[in-house]
């Protein structure tokens, strides 16, 4: 017997189908059945979405789930629970685990764990090189067969240009996305925040903007040689945005993403030596923030991501130079992007949904990002007016490392539906 779920009277926003209207969405047996007046009214389950946004499920294409190897920080179970609470129906997990996701066996492990305990879909990203050491290519073909959707040595850029070129050539043979953590370590050195006036004042070693920009510039040349679909992870500088913009204008298959912290915070936030403001790429200057926001406005930046990087309290409770990089983001991303982009009028909700759902699905070539009939019924229902306070103690993630504790924000996921099943719903 088939099961029908009807979502009534919501503002349905589906950029893939050019829909933005108040109407109904019907889900039957795990797939979108109908949108609009043709939606059946005899559903077994009804959700009233009056005053709320009904969108294709949000997809975060840059997440660290820490499993295998660092389950004390996060697991596939806890990370996907946090993702569902943040409105995400799918996440793509980076390979810098321990051991790294550099073989078909590791990719299969993630897939099995996700099927067993995952609250959302999980798309593994395979390592480009064995051990993420940047020297010898990993078995990319076998990982694709096991379910890898893209490739990256995230946490490290591929420093050797000849290795990077071969990796691009190999990935392009399979038409998968090549994701680069753009940081020249010879320039970044032991830096722990942005190199500039603030780092000088604080007496902390800095990471210069050119460390990011030099690798992107090199890779754009390599991309031109190989034709690979090339994606810049967590872009953060004005110069980097300019390089990507120029490559796009020249017709190159170059895309990029940005995180909420690079749209809302500057290096001044590090002045208190609070390690929750330590991340990589580091918080940059106000002009860099403005350039990233303009990159979203003009379409240079293709996706909004979290770079969810959980660490335990004991890890972050070190001196600033010694603490690990990274913050959690799955449960805070949606309202923070509202704060950075919608409230100032940079973009509207249709563009926001495109950047957080339709575009990631298209780049990774995974299901989702659309409410077209027959598509998997991954749906996020959002209350755009809910006002609430970010409280790390209520996170479903195993970690609490956020610089946004106590922020009063607006906009929140109310219901997260994966494959037609409600995986998370906000009480009250």
C-alpha positions in Angstrom: 0.0 0.0 0.0 1.5 3.3 -1.0 2.0 6.2 1.5 1.3 9.8 0.6 2.6 12.8 2.6 1.1 16.2 1.7 2.8 19.5 2.5 0.2 22.2 2.4 0.2 25.9 1.7 3.9 26.5 1.9 5.9 28.9 -0.3 7.4 26.3 -2.6 10.8 27.5 -3.9 12.4 25.2 -6.5 15.1 27.0 -8.6 15.6 23.8 -10.7 12.0 24.0 -11.9 11.6 27.8 -11.7 8.9 27.6 -9.1 8.3 30.2 -6.4 4.6 30.1 -5.3 2.4 29.2 -2.4 1.1 25.7 -3.2 1.2 22.1 -2.1 3.7 19.3 -2.5 2.8 15.7 -2.5 5.2 12.9 -1.7 4.4 9.3 -2.4 6.5 6.2 -1.6 9.7 8.3 -1.1 9.5 10.4 -4.2 8.0 13.7 -5.2 4.6 12.9 -6.6 3.2 16.3 -7.6 3.6 20.0 -6.9 0.7 22.4 -7.3 -3.0 21.9 -7.9 -2.5 18.4 -9.1 -1.3 17.3 -5.6 -3.8 14.8 -4.1 -5.8 15.8 -1.0 -6.3 12.3 0.4 -2.9 11.9 2.0 -2.3 9.7 5.1 0.1 12.4 6.5 -0.3 16.2 6.3 2.2 18.9 7.2 0.8 22.5 7.3 3.6 24.7 6.0 1.6 28.0 6.0 4.0 30.9 6.3 7.0 28.6 5.7 9.3 27.9 2.8 9.3 24.4 1.2 12.5 23.8 -0.6 14.5 20.9 -2.1 16.6 19.5 0.7 19.7 21.4 1.6 23.0 19.8 0.6 26.3 20.6 2.3 29.2 19.6 0.1 31.9 20.3 2.6 31.6 18.4 5.9 34.1 16.6 8.2 32.4 13.7 10.0 35.6 12.5 11.6 34.7 8.8 11.3 36.8 6.6 11.1 39.4 7.6 13.6 38.2 10.5 15.7 34.7 9.4 16.8 35.2 11.3 20.1 34.8 14.5 18.0 32.0 13.3 15.7 30.5 10.2 14.1 28.5 9.6 11.0 25.5 9.2 13.3 26.0 12.4 15.3 27.1 14.4 12.3 24.1 13.5 10.2 21.8 14.2 13.2 23.3 17.7 13.4 22.9 18.0 9.6 19.2 17.1 9.8 18.7 19.6 12.6 20.2 22.2 10.4 17.9 21.4 7.5 20.4 19.4 5.4 19.1 16.2 3.8 22.6 15.3 2.4 26.2 15.9 3.2 29.4 15.2 1.3 32.1 14.1 3.8 35.8 15.0 3.3 38.5 12.3 3.3 40.8 13.6 6.1 39.8 10.9 8.5 42.2 8.4 10.2 42.7 6.3 8.1 41.9 8.6 5.2 39.3 7.8 2.7 41.9 6.8 0.0 40.6 3.3 -1.0 37.5 1.6 -2.0 37.4 -0.2 1.3 37.2 3.1 3.2 34.5 4.5 0.9 32.5 1.4 1.4 32.9 1.7 5.2 31.4 5.2 5.1 28.5 4.0 2.9 27.7 1.1 5.2 27.8 3.3 8.3 25.6 5.9 6.7 23.1 3.3 5.7 23.1 2.0 9.3 23.0 5.1 11.4 22.8 8.1 9.1 20.0 10.6 9.5 20.7 12.1 6.1 22.3 11.0 2.9 26.1 10.8 3.0 28.2 11.2 -0.2 31.9 10.3 0.4 34.6 12.3 -1.1 37.7 10.3 -1.9 41.3 11.3 -1.4 43.3 12.3 -4.4 46.6 10.8 -3.2 47.4 7.9 -1.0 47.5 8.9 2.6 46.7 12.4 1.4 50.5 12.7 1.3 50.5 14.5 -2.1 52.9 12.0 -3.7 51.2 9.0 -5.3 47.7 9.0 -6.8 45.0 7.0 -4.9 42.9 4.4 -6.7 40.3 6.9 -8.0 38.6 4.4 -10.3 38.0 1.9 -7.6 36.7 4.6 -5.2 34.2 5.8 -7.8 32.9 2.2 -8.1 32.5 2.1 -4.4 30.5 5.4 -4.3 32.9 8.4 -4.2 31.3 11.4 -5.7 34.3 13.8 -5.9 38.0 13.9 -4.9 40.1 16.1 -2.7 43.0 16.0 -0.2 41.1 18.5 1.9 43.1 19.8 4.8 46.1 19.9 2.4 46.4 21.2 -1.1 48.3 19.0 -3.6 51.6 20.9 -3.5 53.5 19.1 -6.3 52.4 20.6 -9.6 53.2 17.4 -11.6 51.2 15.2 -9.1 48.3 17.7 -9.2 48.4 17.7 -13.0 48.2 13.9 -13.1 45.4 13.9 -10.5 43.4 16.3 -12.6 43.9 14.2 -15.7 42.8 11.1 -13.9 39.7 12.7 -12.3 38.7 14.3 -15.6 38.7 10.9 -17.2 35.7 10.0 -14.9 34.2 13.6 -15.1 34.2 13.9 -11.4 34.7 17.1 -9.4 38.3 18.0 -8.3 38.1 19.9 -5.0 41.2 21.7 -3.9 42.2 23.0 -0.4 44.1 26.0 -1.8 47.0 26.7 0.5 50.7 26.9 -0.4 52.3 25.6 2.8 55.6 27.1 1.9 53.9 30.5 2.1 51.6 29.7 5.0 54.3 28.3 7.2 53.2 27.9 10.8 50.7 30.7 10.5 47.6 30.5 12.7 45.5 33.5 11.6 45.5 36.0 8.7 48.7 37.8 8.2 48.2 41.5 8.6 48.0 44.4 11.0 46.0 42.4 13.5 48.3 39.4 13.6 51.2 41.8 14.0 49.5 43.5 17.0 48.7 40.1 18.6 52.2 38.7 18.0 50.8 35.7 16.2 52.3 34.1 13.0 50.1 34.8 10.0 48.9 33.1 6.8 49.1 35.5 3.9 46.4 35.9 1.3 48.9 34.9 -1.4 49.2 31.4 0.1 45.6 30.8 -1.1 45.8 32.8 -4.3 49.0 31.3 -5.6 47.7 27.8 -5.5 44.4 28.8 -7.2 46.3 30.7 -9.9 48.5 27.7 -10.6 45.5 25.3 -10.6 43.6 27.5 -13.0 46.5 27.0 -15.5 46.5 23.3 -14.9 42.7 23.2 -15.3 43.1 24.8 -18.7 45.5 22.0 -19.7 43.3 19.2 -18.4 39.7 20.4 -18.7 38.8 18.9 -15.2 35.9 20.3 -13.3 37.8 22.2 -10.7 36.4 23.5 -7.4 38.0 25.9 -4.9 37.1 24.9 -1.3 36.2 27.6 1.3 37.3 30.6 -0.7 38.3 33.5 1.6 40.3 36.3 -0.1 39.5 39.1 -2.5 42.3 38.0 -4.8 41.0 34.5 -4.9 37.5 35.6 -5.8 39.0 37.7 -8.6 41.0 34.8 -10.0 37.9 32.6 -10.1 35.8 35.3 -11.7 38.4 35.8 -14.4 38.6 32.0 -15.1 34.8 31.8 -15.4 34.7 34.7 -17.8 37.3 32.8 -19.9 35.0 29.8 -20.0 36.9 27.6 -17.7 35.1 24.9 -15.6 36.1 26.5 -12.4 33.7 26.8 -9.4 34.0 27.7 -5.7 32.2 27.8 -2.4 32.2 30.0 0.7 31.4 29.5 4.4 29.3 31.7 6.7 32.3 32.7 8.9 34.1 34.2 5.9 31.0 36.4 5.2 30.4 37.5 8.8 33.7 37.7 10.7 37.1 39.4 10.2 40.5 38.8 11.7 39.7 41.4 14.4 37.6 38.6 16.0 40.9 36.9 16.9 41.9 39.7 19.2 40.7 37.9 22.3 42.8 34.8 21.5 39.6 32.7 21.5 40.5 29.5 19.6 36.9 29.2 18.4 37.9 31.9 15.9 40.8 29.9 14.6 40.0 28.3 11.3 41.7 27.5 7.9 41.4 29.5 5.7 41.6 32.1 8.5 39.3 34.9 9.1 40.5 37.7 6.7 40.0 41.5 6.5 36.8 43.5 6.0 37.7 44.0 2.3 38.0 40.3 1.8 34.6 39.8 3.4 33.1 42.4 1.1 34.7 40.7 -1.9 33.3 37.3 -0.9 29.8 38.8 -0.5 30.1 40.5 -3.9 31.2 37.1 -5.3 27.9 35.6 -4.0 26.0 38.6 -5.4 27.5 38.4 -8.9 27.5 34.6 -9.3 31.2 34.1 -9.0 30.6 31.9 -5.9 28.6 28.8 -6.7 27.8 27.2 -3.4 27.3 27.9 0.3 28.9 25.3 2.6 29.8 24.9 6.3 33.3 23.3 6.4 31.8 21.6 9.6 35.0 20.7 11.5 34.2 19.4 15.0 36.8 19.4 17.8 36.4 18.6 21.5 36.8 21.2 24.2 40.1 19.7 25.3 41.4 20.2 21.7 40.5 23.8 21.5 41.6 24.7 25.1 45.2 25.4 24.0 47.2 28.5 23.3 46.1 30.0 20.0 49.0 28.8 17.9 48.7 25.2 19.2 44.9 24.7 18.9 43.5 22.9 15.9 41.8 24.8 13.1 38.1 24.5 12.5 34.5 25.1 13.8 31.2 23.3 13.7 28.6 24.7 11.3 25.8 22.3 10.4 23.3 23.5 13.0 24.1 27.2 12.6 24.7 27.7 8.8 21.1 28.5 7.6 20.5 31.4 10.0 24.0 32.7 9.6 23.6 32.8 5.8 20.3 34.6 6.4 22.2 37.2 8.5 25.0 37.6 5.9 23.1 37.5 2.7 19.3 37.8 3.0 18.9 40.4 5.7 21.2 42.9 3.9 19.5 42.2 0.6 22.5 40.7 -1.2 20.3 37.8 -2.4 16.8 36.5 -1.9 15.5 33.1 -0.8 15.3 31.6 -4.3 19.0 32.3 -4.9 19.8 31.1 -1.4 18.1 27.7 -2.0 19.9 27.4 -5.3 23.3 27.9 -3.6 22.5 25.5 -0.8 20.7 22.8 -2.7 20.4 22.9 -6.5 24.0 23.9 -7.2 25.7 21.4 -4.9 23.6 18.6 -6.4 24.5 19.7 -9.9 28.3 20.0 -9.1 28.5 16.6 -7.3 26.0 15.0 -9.7 24.0 13.5 -6.8 20.3 13.1 -6.4 18.4 16.1 -5.0 18.2 19.8 -5.5 14.8 19.6 -7.2 11.2 19.0 -6.4 10.4 17.7 -9.9 8.0 14.8 -10.0 9.8 11.5 -9.7 12.8 13.0 -7.8 13.8 11.6 -4.4 11.6 13.3 -1.8 14.3 15.2 0.0 12.6 18.4 1.4 13.5 21.1 3.8 10.7 23.2 5.4 12.1 26.5 6.7 10.5 29.2 8.9 12.2 32.3 7.6 10.9 34.5 10.5 11.7 32.3 13.6 14.0 34.2 15.9 16.3 32.2 18.2 19.6 32.1 20.0 22.5 29.9 19.0 23.2 27.7 22.0 26.1 25.1 21.6 24.8 23.1 24.6 21.8 22.1 22.6 23.7 21.0 19.5 23.3 17.4 18.3 26.9 17.4 17.2 29.4 15.8 19.6 31.4 19.1 19.5 30.6 22.6 20.6 33.4 24.6 18.9 31.6 27.6 17.5 32.4 31.4 17.5 28.7 32.2 17.2 27.5 31.1 20.7 24.9 33.5 22.0 24.1 35.1 18.6 20.5 36.1 18.1 19.5 34.9 14.6 16.5 34.6 12.4 15.4 31.7 10.2 15.4 28.0 11.0 14.7 24.6 9.5 11.4 23.3 10.9 11.2 19.9 9.2 13.8 17.8 7.4 12.5 15.0 5.1 14.8 12.4 3.5 13.3 10.0 1.0 9.8 10.9 2.1 10.6 10.2 5.8 10.6 13.0 8.4 14.1 12.7 9.9 13.9 15.8 12.1 11.2 18.2 13.2 11.5 21.2 15.5 9.2 20.8 18.5 6.7 23.5 19.3 
